[in-house]
Amino acid sequence: MKCVMVFLVLSLVVLMADPGECFLRHIWRGAKAAFRAARGGWRSYHRQRNMNQIGRYMRIMSQQRARQRQQQIQQQQLARCRAMLG
């Protein structure tokens, strides 16, 4: 019975309010803005995380390439020394 009474009173308040006094629109706009801000923050967090992973991958690949180049140079130098000696 209490729920019915509360529903009737609240519906009366909503129906009796003038269109200019509607605060539900402000609440709706605020909730929408908060949701959009949260979604934008979530997206930027994931975008930044992905960029960090890509950067880490690129650094690892660059280090591996540098090691391979260094090994090739050392092998070439060793081959030259062997050619000079023998």
Phi and psi in degrees as a GROMACS rama.xvg file:
@    title "Ramachandran Plot"
@    xaxis  label "Phi"
@    yaxis  label "Psi"
@TYPE xy
-64.7966  -39.3302  LYS-2
-63.7174  -39.53  CYS-3
-64.8414  -42.4133  VAL-4
-65.2738  -43.478  MET-5
-62.6604  -43.2735  VAL-6
-60.0162  -45.0159  PHE-7
-64.4984  -42.1305  LEU-8
-65.8313  -45.404  VAL-9
-66.0767  -39.163  LEU-10
-66.7972  -35.4165  SER-11
-63.5405  -43.0196  LEU-12
-62.5478  -42.5967  VAL-13
-67.7504  -42.1076  VAL-14
-73.294  -28.8437  LEU-15
-83.0335  -16.0755  MET-16
-69.862  144.927  ALA-17
-75.0061  153.202  ASP-18
-59.7896  -31.7486  PRO-19
-73.6132  -17.6153  GLY-20
-96.0387  7.69833  GLU-21
-70.6107  115.732  CYS-22
-96.0143  -8.59426  PHE-23
-66.539  -32.9169  LEU-24
-63.7055  -41.0409  ARG-25
-65.8553  -40.4414  HIS-26
-63.8699  -43.8334  ILE-27
-62.3042  -43.4423  TRP-28
-65.0046  -40.1558  ARG-29
-64.8668  -42.9051  GLY-30
-64.598  -40.3893  ALA-31
-64.2259  -42.7567  LYS-32
-65.0537  -40.5229  ALA-33
-64.6113  -41.787  ALA-34
-63.3303  -43.9373  PHE-35
-64.1269  -39.7691  ARG-36
-65.2339  -41.6055  ALA-37
-64.8594  -41.8655  ALA-38
-64.9874  -41.0329  ARG-39
-64.4871  -39.9779  GLY-40
-64.2787  -41.5663  GLY-41
-62.6944  -43.8697  TRP-42
-65.5888  -43.06  ARG-43
-67.2711  -34.0981  SER-44
-61.9858  -46.8957  TYR-45
-67.9041  -37.8495  HIS-46
-62.7081  -43.8583  ARG-47
-65.6406  -40.3473  GLN-48
-62.7924  -42.2981  ARG-49
-64.6473  -40.954  ASN-50
-63.3862  -38.784  MET-51
-64.4276  -39.8174  ASN-52
-65.393  -41.5865  GLN-53
-64.3466  -42.5337  ILE-54
-61.9759  -41.9516  GLY-55
-62.9707  -42.8174  ARG-56
-62.022  -43.6323  TYR-57
-65.1516  -39.3089  MET-58
-63.6657  -43.088  ARG-59
-63.1067  -44.6154  ILE-60
-63.7614  -39.5737  MET-61
-64.567  -42.2176  SER-62
-63.6969  -40.2041  GLN-63
-64.8907  -42.0443  GLN-64
-62.4901  -41.5129  ARG-65
-63.8071  -41.5185  ALA-66
-62.977  -41.6264  ARG-67
-63.2955  -43.2786  GLN-68
-62.0744  -42.1755  ARG-69
-64.3992  -41.2348  GLN-70
-64.4044  -40.2088  GLN-71
-63.3336  -42.4276  GLN-72
-63.2367  -43.3715  ILE-73
-63.4296  -40.4742  GLN-74
-65.0126  -39.7489  GLN-75
-64.9101  -43.0155  GLN-76
-64.135  -40.3462  GLN-77
-64.5889  -41.1978  LEU-78
-63.4527  -39.7702  ALA-79
-64.1737  -42.7551  ARG-80
-64.5228  -40.8435  CYS-81
-65.6917  -38.1317  ARG-82
-66.2934  -36.0393  ALA-83
-70.2668  -38.0954  MET-84
-79.8101  -30.5734  LEU-85
